[in-house]
């Protein structure tokens, strides 16, 4: 058994794919972005007309996850999304490096991996935009598993992550993992699937152990199957309030919701494949650090995180609600350091809210000026908030 071959698509290749996607625009995704834009504008109008509903206005301005397209043409640099780890509002034009792991027979036939990335390009753009850190590299394992086999593989990897990462493996769990591994191996070998399941399992575990990505994708090029997105923590799952009507990717308009080419979690954590990885443990050398959502200065080159006296950010709120369900809070530390005229980073730094949109914070007026060339593409007058919010505002 040989290892899978890794094909790397750099940032330039990603830019080419995005340009092709915009040129041959899919009407379903275009209509979805338009619906999100209309819902956003309708919510702003409703909040401005109802001054008594303060909670709605605050949720509109400081939601846990936001997707905004306020100005200009439909291009990635004009569509902004709030990151779940730093609460920044950044455009979707940031590219990434894609690592595609495939069977050596595809390389011998000189098959390109660019169609694999192009198939799920809208999903990758949104998932990349949701994370400020940790998504410069995206990992995709190419398989030819059918729907039932993909379902079984999903349950297997959940079982593996629950019992092997961050804790000692119990004998009963080891026997169950070995049984499920042999069953999937026999099924794929009988159907002559490539790559075989031991190759998929080895690549999957190696990526999780070495890279610790926010998400990992099992891609299937079978027309009767789907591609699964595995998230390593509930905080990384897209919000159902935004993505509940996200397109399924199937070109047949008569298909139901179950017929989806990419298993994008439109229902949030409920419908997502979240790997139950124990974090914060150092046993057996596996350690997934805890990741806490922070509220940071919106200028991308600044590393100042605002303190709790400014109020919790949306990501922190979503994290605490999920922690109440038994999940441990995450980590992925973001540095706190000195920045401009704001002084040292830490709990004493108070953010200055953009006085026009009230959606982002800056540690100083200097960093707001540096970020204005980018932020101006999304900044619009916000709905009036009843009462004072007790925070400083930029002039």
N, C-alpha and C positions, 0 to 999 in steps of 0.2 A: 504494500500500500504506500503510495507516494503522497506527499503533501499537495495541497491545492496551489495553483499558480496565482500569484497576485499581480494584477494589472492596475497601475496607478494613473489616474487622470488628474492632471494638475489644474491650476486655476485658469490657465488659458483655455484648456479644453472645456471647462465649465462655462466660461464666458461664451464660447462658440455655441454650446448647447442652449444657453439661455436666449441668445439672439435667434436661434432657429425656432425655439418655442414661441417667442414673441411674433416671429414672422408667420408661423403656421398656428395661430392661436386657436385653442380649443374653446368652442362656444360655451361649454358647460362650466369651465373654470372662470371664463370671463363673466358669465352671468352671476356666478357665486360672488366674485369680488364686487360686482355692482350691487348685489343684495346686501353685502356687508356694509358697503358705503352708504346705502340708503337707510339701513337700520341705524347706523351710527348717527346720521344727520337727524333722523326722526327722534332718536333718544335725546339728542341735544335740544331740539325744539321743545320736546315735552318737558324736559327738566327746566328750561328757561321760563316756560309758561306756568309752571307749578312751583312757586317759591316756597310752598309749605313742605314739599317733599325734599327735605334736606338730604336724607340718606340716599335717595336716587341720584342727586347731583354729585355727591361725594363719590359714589360708586362709578358714576360716569367718568369723573376726572381721574380717579386713582384706582382703577380696576386692576385685578390681579393680572389679567392678560388683555391686551388691546391689539387690534389690527385696524390700521387707519390708512385711508387714501383720500386726502382732502383736496389736493391740488395737482394740476398737470395731467399728462397722458398716463396710460396704464403701462408703466415701466417699473422695474424693481426699485429704482432709486426714489420713486414717489410713493411707494407703499411701505408703511412703517409698522413695526411690531414691537411690543414691549417684551423685553427679555425676562425670563423667569428667575435668573440668578442675580442680576444686578438692577433690575427695574428700569433699565434705560430704554428709550424709545429710539430705535435705530432702523434704517432702511433695509430692504431685502436684497440690496445689491452686493452684499458681501459674499464672495465666492468661497470655495472650499476645495480640498483635495479629496478625491474619491478613491478608495482602495477596493477593488473588485476581486474577490477570490473565486476562482472557477476551476473546472476540471481541465487537465492538460490537453484533452482532445479538442477543446474549443480553440486552444492556441495552435494546435497542429492544423486545424482547418482555417486558421487565420481569421477567426471571427472577431469583430470589433466589440468592445464592451460599452461603447458610447450609447447604443440603443437601450442597454439596461438602465443607464442613468437617465436617459431622456424619457423613458416610460414613466418614471416616478419623479420627474423634475419639479413639478409644483409642490409635492409633499416635501421634498428635500429642501426647497427654498424656504418653506414655512418653518420646518423643524430647525434648520440652520439659523434662521432669524430669531427664533425663540431663545437662543442660547448665546450669551456673550462670550463664554469660555467653554472649551472642551469640544467644540464642533468644527475646528479647523480641518479635521480629518473625519470622514464618514466611511464606514465599513459596510460592505455588501457581500454576502455569500450567495453565489448563484447555484441554484439547484433545479431539478426537474420533478420535484415532488408534487403529487396531486393533492386535492383538498383534504382527504382523510389522512394522508400521510403528513401533511403540514400541521393538521390539528394534533396528531400524535406527537410530532416533534416539538410543538409549542408546549404541551404538557410535560414532556421529558425535560426540556431545558428549565422550566419552572421548578421541577423537582430537583434538578442538579444544583441550581443556584440556591435553593432553600436549605440544602443539607451540606454543601461542600464549601461554599465561600464564607469565610469568617468564623467557622466553627468546626469542631472535630466531627468526622463522619461516623455515625452510629452503624453497627453491623446490620440492623434491620433496614436502614435507609440504603446502605451499600448494596444489599441483595436486591432491593426494589429497583435501584438505578441500573444494576447489571442486567436484570431481567428486561426492563424496558429498552435498554440499549441493544440487547440481543434480538428482541422482537422487531425493532425498527431496522436493524441491520439485515435480518432475514427478509423482511418485507421489501426493502429497496433492492436487495440482491436478486430476489425472485422476479421483480419487475425490471431488472437490468437498468436501474437508475444510475446516473452519473452526475455528481460524484457519489460514492457510497457513503453510508451514514457515519462510519468511523472517521472519514475525512471531514465531514461537516462538523461532527462533534469536536474533533481536535481543533479545527479553526475557530469555532465558536468560543470554546473555553480559553484558547490562547489570546484572542482579542479582548475578552473580558478581563483576563488576568493582567495582560501587559498594557492595554490602552485605557481601560476603564471608561468607555464612552458613555454619554448620556443615553444613546440608543444604538441599536444594531439591527440590521435588516437581513432577513432570509428571503431572497428573491426566487420566484419560480417562474420559468418561462412556459409552463404548461397553461394552455388556454382554459382548462377547466379548474384551475387552482387559483391561488392568490398569493401575494407576497406579504409576509408578516413583519411588523415593526415591533421589536422588543425594547422596552424602556427599562432602565436600571433603577428608576425611582418614580413614585407617583407625581412628584413635583414637575417632571419633564413632560407629562402628558398634556396635550392641548386641551383647552377649556371647551366643554360642550356648549357653553353660551355663545361661542363664536363659530365653532365648526360642526354644529349639529346637522347642517344641511350641506356639508362639503361633498363635492361630486365623488361618485364611487370609482370613476375611471373607466367604467365599462362603456364601449361605444354603442351598445345596443340600448335604445331608449325604452324598450319593453321589459328590461330586466328589473328585478326587485332589489332591495337594499342588500340582500344576502349575496347577490352576484357582484362582487367587487374585486377588481384586479389587485388593489392594494388595501390591506386591512388598516385603514387610517382610523384612529379612535374618535369617531364623531360623537360618541356618547361619553367621552371623558374616561375616567379611571375604570368605570364599569365595563366598558367594552375594549379596554386596552390590554395588551400582553405585557404586564409589569413583572419583571423578574424579582422575586422576594429575596434580595441580597441583604444579608446582615451587615450593617455598617459600624465602623468604629472599633472592630475587634482585630487584634493582631495575631490571633491563633493561626498556626500552620502557615504563616507568612503571607496569607491573603488579607489585604486590608483595603476596604473601600471607605475612604474618609467621609465624614458627615458633610452634607451640603446644605447650607442655609442660604435662603434667598436674602439678598441685601439690597438696600437702596443706595445707589451710588451717583456721583456727579455724572450728568448726561454726556459730558465731553468724553469721547472714547479713549483718550490718552490719559485721563485722570484716574487715580486710584484711591480717591477719598470716598469712604463709606460713611453715611450719616448715622448718627446715634439714635437710640430708641426714644430720646426726648422729642424727636421730630415726628414721632408716630411710626407705627410699623408700616412697612411697604406691603403692596398687594401680595408679593410672593411669600412674605413671612406669614401673612394671614392664611394663605392657602396651605402653607406647610403646617401651621399649628392645627388647622382643622383636620388635616390628614393624619397628623401624629396622634390625634385623639382616637383614631380608628385602629391604633396598634402599631402604626409604622414609626420607625425611629427617624428623627430629623436628620436631614442630609448634611453634607459638607461640601465641599469644593471651595477652599478658602480663597478669598479675594483680598489682596493686599491693601492695607491702609497706610498711607504715607502722607508726607507733606505735599501740598498742592497749591501753587500760586499764592494768593494772599489769604487763603483760608487757614493757613497754619497746619499743624500736624493733624493727620486723620485720626478718627476715633469717635468715641461717644460724645465728645464735646463739640463736634462740628455741626453747625446748624445750616441746613440747606436754604437756598434762595429759590423760590418757585418762580417759574416763568409767569409774568403778570398777564400775559395775553391768553395762553392756552391752559395754564395751571396744570400741565400734565407731566412736567419734568422739573428736576431740581439741579442747581449748580452750586458749587462750593464758593464761587466768586463771580463777579461781573466779567472779569477777564476771560474766564472759561466759557461764559455764555457768548461772548463776542466771537471766540474761536469756533464755537459750535454752530453759530448762526447760519453759515452758508448751507449747512445740512438741515438744521432744524427748521429753517424758514419754509421748507417744502411741505411741512405738516402743521405748522403753527397757525391756528385760527382762533378767533375770539371765543372764549369758553362761555358756557351758560353762567349767569350770575349765581353765586353761592350765598344763601342767606346767612347773615352773621359773619363775624370775623373768624378766620381759621387759626389765628394765633401764630402764623408763620411769616417770615420775612418774604418779601417779593422783590424781584429785580425790577429796576426802573426801566 
